[in-house]
């Protein structure tokens, strides 16, 4: 069964940077389609295709929909932070959080695929000190995040993914 790929991905973020602060519904559909294709190719090739974007490593994040209870998978850039991973809920600088972020706020147990490895992880939003420490690394990895932060009044969350036993 193919899982639905939802809202935020770095493909969406790249499209947002190209097309300005707000994506039209047509761009949102195109971005969702690209995210779905990215997810399918990543899974089918165990990350051989789709493992890098904008010079960064990619993972697949699977959350449980807070309204539907269905699993949703999206590709995201990530950074390692010791045994943890860090991902960014940028949504291209939109004023609302991405759906995947809202999902993990309701159900923090998530699945992650890195290349062929599937991991069970717990998600939480980085605290203010953690965010202050990680934000410069996030910008070093992809400076487009500075543009996204400038587009919105919300503070873009950094999510910490911790391995579950």
C-alpha positions as CSV (number, residue, x, y, z in Angstrom):
1,X,0.0,0.0,0.0
2,X,1.3,3.4,-0.9
3,X,1.2,5.9,2.0
4,X,-0.1,9.4,1.3
5,X,2.7,12.0,1.3
6,X,1.6,15.1,3.1
7,X,2.3,18.8,3.1
8,X,5.8,19.8,4.0
9,X,8.9,18.6,2.3
10,X,12.0,20.2,1.1
11,X,10.7,20.0,-2.4
12,X,7.9,22.2,-1.2
13,X,10.4,24.5,0.5
14,X,12.4,24.8,-2.7
15,X,9.2,25.6,-4.7
16,X,8.3,28.2,-2.0
17,X,11.6,29.9,-2.4
18,X,11.2,30.1,-6.2
19,X,7.6,31.3,-6.2
20,X,7.6,33.7,-3.3
21,X,6.1,33.8,0.2
22,X,2.8,32.0,-0.5
23,X,2.2,29.1,-2.8
24,X,-0.9,29.0,-4.8
25,X,-3.2,25.9,-4.5
26,X,-1.7,24.8,-7.9
27,X,1.8,25.0,-6.5
28,X,0.7,23.1,-3.3
29,X,-0.7,20.3,-5.5
30,X,2.5,20.2,-7.6
31,X,4.6,20.2,-4.4
32,X,2.5,17.3,-2.9
33,X,2.9,15.3,-6.1
34,X,6.7,15.9,-6.1
35,X,6.8,14.9,-2.4
36,X,4.8,11.7,-3.2
37,X,7.2,10.9,-6.1
38,X,10.2,11.5,-3.9
39,X,8.8,9.2,-1.3
40,X,8.1,6.4,-3.7
41,X,11.5,6.6,-5.4
42,X,13.3,6.8,-2.0
43,X,11.4,3.7,-0.7
44,X,11.8,1.7,-3.9
45,X,15.5,2.3,-4.1
46,X,16.2,2.3,-0.4
47,X,17.4,5.8,-0.6
48,X,19.7,5.5,-3.6
49,X,17.4,7.9,-5.4
50,X,16.2,10.8,-3.2
51,X,18.7,10.6,-0.4
52,X,20.1,14.1,-1.1
53,X,18.5,17.4,-1.8
54,X,20.1,20.9,-1.7
55,X,23.3,19.3,-0.6
56,X,21.8,17.6,2.5
57,X,20.8,14.2,3.6
58,X,17.1,13.2,3.4
59,X,14.9,10.9,5.5
60,X,11.4,9.8,5.2
61,X,9.2,10.7,8.2
62,X,6.0,8.8,8.9
63,X,3.4,10.3,11.2
64,X,-0.1,9.2,12.2
65,X,-2.8,11.7,11.0
66,X,-4.3,13.4,14.0
67,X,-7.8,13.4,12.4
68,X,-7.7,10.3,10.1
69,X,-5.4,7.9,12.1
70,X,-3.8,7.1,8.7
71,X,0.0,7.0,8.2
72,X,1.5,9.8,6.2
73,X,5.1,9.9,5.0
74,X,7.1,12.8,3.7
75,X,10.8,13.4,2.8
76,X,12.6,15.9,4.9
77,X,16.2,17.3,5.3
78,X,17.8,16.2,8.5
79,X,20.8,16.8,10.7
80,X,22.4,14.5,13.1
81,X,22.8,15.6,16.7
82,X,24.6,12.9,18.6
83,X,22.2,9.9,18.6
84,X,19.3,12.2,17.8
85,X,18.1,13.7,14.5
86,X,16.9,17.2,13.9
87,X,14.3,18.2,11.3
88,X,12.7,21.6,10.6
89,X,9.0,22.4,10.4
90,X,9.5,25.2,8.0
91,X,6.5,24.7,5.5
92,X,8.3,27.2,3.2
93,X,7.7,30.1,5.7
94,X,3.9,29.8,5.8
95,X,2.1,31.2,8.8
96,X,0.7,27.7,9.8
97,X,2.7,24.7,10.9
98,X,2.9,21.9,8.4
99,X,0.4,19.0,8.9
100,X,3.2,16.5,9.8
101,X,4.3,18.7,12.7
102,X,0.7,19.0,14.0
103,X,0.4,15.2,13.6
104,X,3.5,14.5,15.7
105,X,2.3,16.9,18.4
106,X,-0.7,14.6,18.8
107,X,1.2,11.4,18.4
108,X,5.0,11.7,18.9
109,X,5.8,8.1,18.0
110,X,7.0,8.3,14.5
111,X,8.8,6.1,11.9
112,X,11.9,7.2,10.1
113,X,13.6,5.7,7.1
114,X,17.2,6.6,6.3
115,X,18.4,4.8,3.2
116,X,17.3,1.2,3.8
117,X,17.1,1.5,7.6
118,X,13.7,1.9,9.3
119,X,13.8,3.4,12.8
120,X,11.2,3.9,15.5
121,X,11.6,7.3,17.0
122,X,10.0,9.7,19.4
123,X,9.5,13.4,18.3
124,X,9.5,16.5,20.4
125,X,10.0,20.2,19.7
126,X,13.4,21.5,20.6
127,X,13.4,23.8,23.7
128,X,14.6,27.4,23.3
129,X,18.2,26.6,24.3
130,X,18.4,23.6,22.0
131,X,16.9,25.6,19.1
132,X,19.4,28.4,19.7
133,X,22.2,25.9,19.5
134,X,20.8,24.1,16.4
135,X,19.5,27.0,14.4
136,X,22.9,28.1,13.1
137,X,23.6,24.5,12.0
138,X,20.3,24.5,10.3
139,X,21.2,27.7,8.4
140,X,24.6,26.3,7.5
141,X,22.9,23.2,6.1
142,X,20.4,25.2,4.0
143,X,20.3,28.9,4.2
144,X,16.8,29.0,2.6
145,X,15.5,28.4,6.2
146,X,16.4,32.1,7.0
147,X,14.2,33.2,4.1
148,X,11.3,31.0,5.4
149,X,11.7,32.4,8.9
150,X,11.6,35.9,7.6
151,X,8.3,35.2,5.8
152,X,6.4,34.3,9.0
153,X,5.8,35.6,12.5
154,X,5.8,32.1,13.9
155,X,9.0,30.7,15.2
156,X,9.8,27.8,12.9
157,X,10.2,24.7,15.1
158,X,13.1,22.4,15.1
159,X,12.0,18.8,15.9
160,X,14.2,16.4,17.7
161,X,13.8,12.7,16.9
162,X,15.1,10.3,19.5
163,X,15.4,6.6,19.0
164,X,12.9,4.4,20.8
165,X,13.8,1.1,22.2
